Amino acid sequence: MTAILWFLVVGALFVLMALASSVLRRLPLTGAMLYLAVGVGIGPIGLGLVRLDIVGDDAGFLERATEIAVIISLFTAGLKLRMPWRDPRWWLPVRLAFVSMTITVALVALVGTAWLGLPLGAAVLLGAILAPTDPVLASDVQVEEPTDTDRLRFSLTGEAGFNDGTAFPFVMLGLGLLGLHGLGDNGVRWLSIDVLWAIAGGLAIGAALGTMIGRLVIHLRQRHEEAVGLDDFLALGLVALAYGVALLAHTYGFLAVFAAGLALRRIERLERARSDASAATEPVEDSELAEEEAATGKDTAPAYLLRAVLGFNERLERIAEVGVVVLVGALLPIGAIPRAGLWFVPLLLLVIRPVAVWFGTIGARIAPIQRGLMSWFGIRGIGSLYYLMYAINHDLPDGVGRQLAALTLLVIAVSVVVHGTSVTPLMSFYGRRTRARRTG
């Protein structure tokens, strides 16, 4: 009966979103809010049709489901970012992903030990779970197209891409402090392997595979008119290869997948520049060439390839979002709201995130409205749920696991609602201010 129910729920949601997507764009609502409501409705709080044990038999399934959703979204985020790697605008998302995230982990850990009564390892783990912003649910504040160079959108997209991988060292640190992972003498193993090697190695593996496969496919199409079609297979293959090789090398697969997307987009940009095609537009969309000619043309093949891969991944991302956010709603049990959550969630979203962003952007040339929106749109979502499930499946004590799960699910649910409600009016206001500044 559960399988039949999932077919009915997901099918109805897909049809509803296809019919109502244009309406939702004009309202202070998002698809994620609808998915969450459906999950709550079929979960223990509602009809009780779906009951999942987050720290029991369903933990493995939940980890795999969220893992797949995150890697698809990270690859998509990488494909959206077309800025040259040497462009100084990259410094802002890097600072948000490393400096601001580290500050967030530290502040949450401090709150966890001082006021939530958590042991240090569990408090650090909670900080690592809640520090990364979400690449799946943040699509409304990310770059709208590869040529979008808006600093706010670019920074939030880059931050979400990076910090879903750079949070991993803190997850391992929290597990180590709980005695569930080896840190080495004085933390040497953690610093050398979990921080330096795993981060650098993951980025290098993803960049190398994305560059190699991107160049090979474009060369085959331009020179020999081969490797045409099945761009969705190419996308899935590159994602799986980057992630698998990174894990095999004991590096962070999330960073590898993000770097693969960045590398593939970089190859497209360089090839377009060499062919003297306009770098400011996507000419394939308006081209009258036949599809196969566009896929193999010297000037159009790179843009055609990236447009096809990005379109496929964006559709996969939406499908994954539906399933996982419904699961989040269904995981919220009756009476799950811990009393500490009533003050912890506002503290995280209204104090800790703005403080972390402020310190992370000191000296950056950004407008006050951009810094304010960066502070507000620290959206928590599927990435946080994945890290929670990863920790639970690495023998996290049952009591600690349930306490962290209750806080994490509450943060995600509140984030979906408050950020989803505010994204349309705030981003519309930001768009009007930006246009007025350019024309004024």
N, C-alpha and C positions, 0 to 999 in steps of 0.2 A: 504493500500500500504506500510505503514511503516513496518508492521509485515513481509510482504513478502520480503522486502528489507533486514531486519535483518537476515532472514533465508538464503538468498542468500549470504550476506556478510560473516556471520559467517561460513557457510558451505564451501565457497571457501577458507577462511582463514585456516580452519582446514585441508582441503585436501592439500593446499599449504605447510603448516608447516610440515605435515607428510612426504611430498615428499622432502622438502628442508632442513630439520633440520640438517642433517649431513654437508651440504654445509655451512650453517650459522655458525656452530661451528668453521670453518676454516677462516671465514671472520671477519673483524672488524664491525660486525653487530649483532643485537639481534632480536629475534622475536618481542619484544616490539616496536622496531623502525618501523617494518613493520605494526604492529597493529595501531600505532599512525598515520602513513602515510595514512592508509585506513580511519581512523576516520576523518582526515583532509579532505580527498578527498570527503567523503560523507557529510561533515558538511558545515556550512555557507561559509567557506573559499573556498571550492571546488565546488561541484555540488549543494549544498544546499538541498540535499535529506532528511537530518535529521536536525531538529532544536529543541533544548532543551533549556528551560528556567531554568537556574541554581538557580535562586532565586525565581522562581514562582511555577507553577503547577508540575514541574518535580523534585523539590527538595526532596520530600519524597522518590520517586523511586531511585534517585541517592544515597541517604543516605543508603537505604537498600542494594542496589547492592554493594556498596563499603564495607559496614559492613560485608556482607557475605564473600567477597573476602579476607578481612583482617583476619577474624577469622579462615578461612581455612588455610591461609598461616602461621599464628602464631602457630597453632597446628602442622603443618608440621615442622616448625622451631624447636619446642620443641622436636619432635621425632628424629631430626637429631643430637641433642647434647647428646652424650653418656658419657661425662666426669662426674666422681663422683662429687657430690655437694661440697665436702670438698676440691677438687683440687684447688690449688691457682690460676690456670689459669682462674678461674671464675671471679676473681677480675677485670680483664681488661674489659670484656664486661659490668660488673656492673658499673664500673666507667664511661665508655663511655655512658651508658644509663642514668645514674643519673647526674654525674658531668658535662660531656660534653654537655648533652642535656640542663641542666639548664643554662649553660653559653650561649648556642646558643639562648635560649629564651630571655635571658637578652640582648644580643647584638642586636638581631633583634628588640626587643622592643625599645631599644635606637635609632636605625636607624629609626624605624617607627615614633617615636615621634619627633625626631630632623629634619629629612629630608623628610619624606613622609607626614608629616602633620596629622598623625593619632592621635586620642585621646588615652590616656594611655591604656584603656581597649582593644581597637582595636589593638594597637601595641603589647600588650602581647598576644592577641589571634593570631595574625599573627605569632609571634614567636612560639607559641604552635603548630600551624598548620604545620609549616615548619621545626620544630626541629627534629621530629622522622625520622629515616631512614626507608627505605621500605623493608619489608620482602618478598614482592611479586616480585618486579623487580630486587632485589639483588641476585637472585639465582646463577648467574654466579660467584659471589665472596663469596658465602657461602660454608659451608662444603660440600664436594662432596659425602660423605658417612658417616654413623655413627661412623666409626673407624678413621675418619680424625681428627687428633689432631693439625693440623697446626694452629699456634697462630693467624695469620691474619684472616683466614677463620672462625675460631671458634669465635673470638672476634666480627667480623662483623655480624655473625649469631646471637650470643647472644645479641648484642646491638639492632639489629632490633626486636628481640623477646621481649625484655624488654621495649624499649622506645616507642613502640606503645601503651603501657598501661600507662607508667609513664608520658607521655605528657598530659594525661587527667586532672591532677590537675591544670595545667596551662591554659588549655581550660576553666575550671570552674572559675579560677581566672579572666581571661579576660572577661568572661561573667558577672562575679560579678561586676567588675569595670565598666561595661557598664550598670549596674542595672538590669541584666537579670538573676541573680542567687544570692541566699543569701550567704553572706560570714560570717555573724555573727559579733558581736562586736569585733573590732580590728582583724578581720580575724580568730577568734577562731574556728568558725564552719568550715571554709575552711580547716584550719590546722588539726583539729581533725577528721573530716568526709571525706573530699575530698582528703586529703593527707594520713594521718596515717591509718585510718580504711579502706578506699577503696583500697589502695595498699596492705596492709597486708592481708586484708580479701580476696581479689581476688586471691592472690598467695596461701593462705591457702586452699580456697575452691577448686581450680583447682588441687592442689597437693593431697588433700584428695580424691577427686573423681577419679583421675587418678590412685592413688595407690589402692584404694578399688576395682575398676572395673578391673584393670589389674590383681591383685592377684586372684580375683574371677574367671575370665575367664581362666587363666593359671591353677588354681587348678581344675576346672571342666574338662579341656582338659586332664591334666596329670593323674588325679585320676579316672575320670569317663568316659572319652572320649566323653564328652558332650560339647555343645556350640561351635561346629565345623562348620566352614563356615560362610558366611555372615559377613566377617571382615569389609566390607565397611559399613554395618549397625552399627557395633560396633564403628567405627570411627565417623560416623555422630552422633550417640547417645551420645557418650562421649563429643563431641564438643558442642552439643546442651544443654546437661545437665549442663556442666561446665559454659557455657555462661549464661544460664537461671537462675541457682541458684545464680550466682554472681550478676546478675542484680537484682534479687529478694531481695538479702541482701544489695543492694545499694553499691556494690563494683564494681571494674573494670573487666568487662567480658573479655577484651583482655588479661589481665594478668592471669585470671583464665584458659583460653584456652591454653595459652603458658605453664603455670605450669602443666596442665593436660598432655600435650605432654611430658614434661620433666619427670613427675612422671611415665608415662607408659614406657618410655625408661629406667628409673632407675630400675623398676621392672624386666624388661628383663635382664639388666646387672647383677643384684643380683642373679636372678634365674640361669643364665648361670654360674656365679661363683660357686654357690652351687653344680651344676651338674658336675663340673670339666671340662666343655667344654672350648675350647679355647676362650678367650675374645678378641682376636686380629682379628678374622675373622668372617664371616657370613657363618657357615657351611651348612645351609640349601640350599644355592644356588647350591652347588656342591654335594648335597646328592643324592643318588640313591633310597632313600626311596620313597614310594608312598606318594602322597600329604596328604592323611588323616593320615598316619603313622607319617609323619613329623609334622603335626598339633597337634598330641596328644602325641608324644614321650617326655619322661622326659627331655632329653637333647636338643631336637630341638623345642619343642612347644613355648618357649618364643621368640626365634629368628624368627620362622615362623610367629607368630602373629605380631610382630613389622614390619617385612618385608612386610607383606600383607597390614597392615594399612598404613605404610609410602608410599608404591607404590600407593595405592588408593588416598591418600591425595595429592600426587604430581601431579597426573592426574587432580584432581579437581582444584588444584592451577593453572595449565596451562590454563584450560578452563576459570576460573575466570579472569585470566590475559588478555586473548583475549578480553572478553567482556568489561572490565572496561577501558583498555587502548584505545580501539576503541572509547569508550564514551569520554575519555579525548580529543582525537583529534576532535571529533564532537562538543565538548563544546567550542572550540576555535573560537570565532566569528571574523568577519572581523574587522580589526582595533583594535583588543583587546590588542595589546601590548602597555601598558602605557609607556610613556617616562621614567618614573622612573625605570621601569623594565630593561632598557638597562644598568643601572649601578647597580641596586639592585641584580640581579641574579648573575653576576660575583662576587660581594661583598660577597654574601652568600656562594657560592661554593669555591671561591679562598681565602677568608680571614676569614670569620666567622667560617666556618667548621674547617680549619686547626688550628686556634687559640683555639677553643673549644677542639679539640682532643689533642693538645699539653698540655693544662692545665689539661685535664682529665687523661693523661697518665704520668704525672710527676712522676719520680721515678720507673716507670715500666721497667722491663728488656725486651725490645723489640728492634729489629734491626732498624736502620734508615729507611731502605726500607719498613719495616712493618708499621712504624709510618706514613711515607709518603703516602702509599697506603690507610691506614685508613683515613687519612685526605682527600684524593681525593674521595674515594668511599662512600661519605655520600649521597647515592642515595635517592632522594625524589620521592614519587609515590602515590600509592593508599591510604596509610595511611593518607597522607596529604589531599587528596581529601575527605576522610571520615570525618576528623575533620572539614573541611570547611563546609561540608553539615550538620554536627551535629550542628554547630554554626548557620547556616542559618535557620535551622528548630527550633531553640530556639529563634526565634523572633529577629534575628540580623537586625538592620535597613537596608533598601534596599540599600541605597547609600554605606554604609560601606561594606555590603555583596558583592556588585558588585566590589568594589575596591579590597577587599581581594581575591575574586574569580579570577580577572584578573591576579594578581600577583602570586597566587598559581598555576593556570593552566600554566602560563608561566614558572615558576620554574620546574614543573613536565615535561613539554615538553622539555625544555632544558636539564634537567637531563637525560631523556630517550635517547636523541641524543648524548650528549657528553660522558656520562658514558657508553652508549652502544657502541659507536665507539671505546672507549679506553680500554674496559674491556678485549678483546681478546689479543691484543699485550701486555698490562701491566701485566696481569695475566700469560701469557706465559713467559714473561721476569722474573717475580717473581719465576715461577716454575723452570726455568733454574738456577737462582741464588741459590735457595734453594737446588736443587740437587747437584750443584757444591760445595756448602758449606758442604754438608753431605759427599761427596766423597773426598773432598780436605783435 
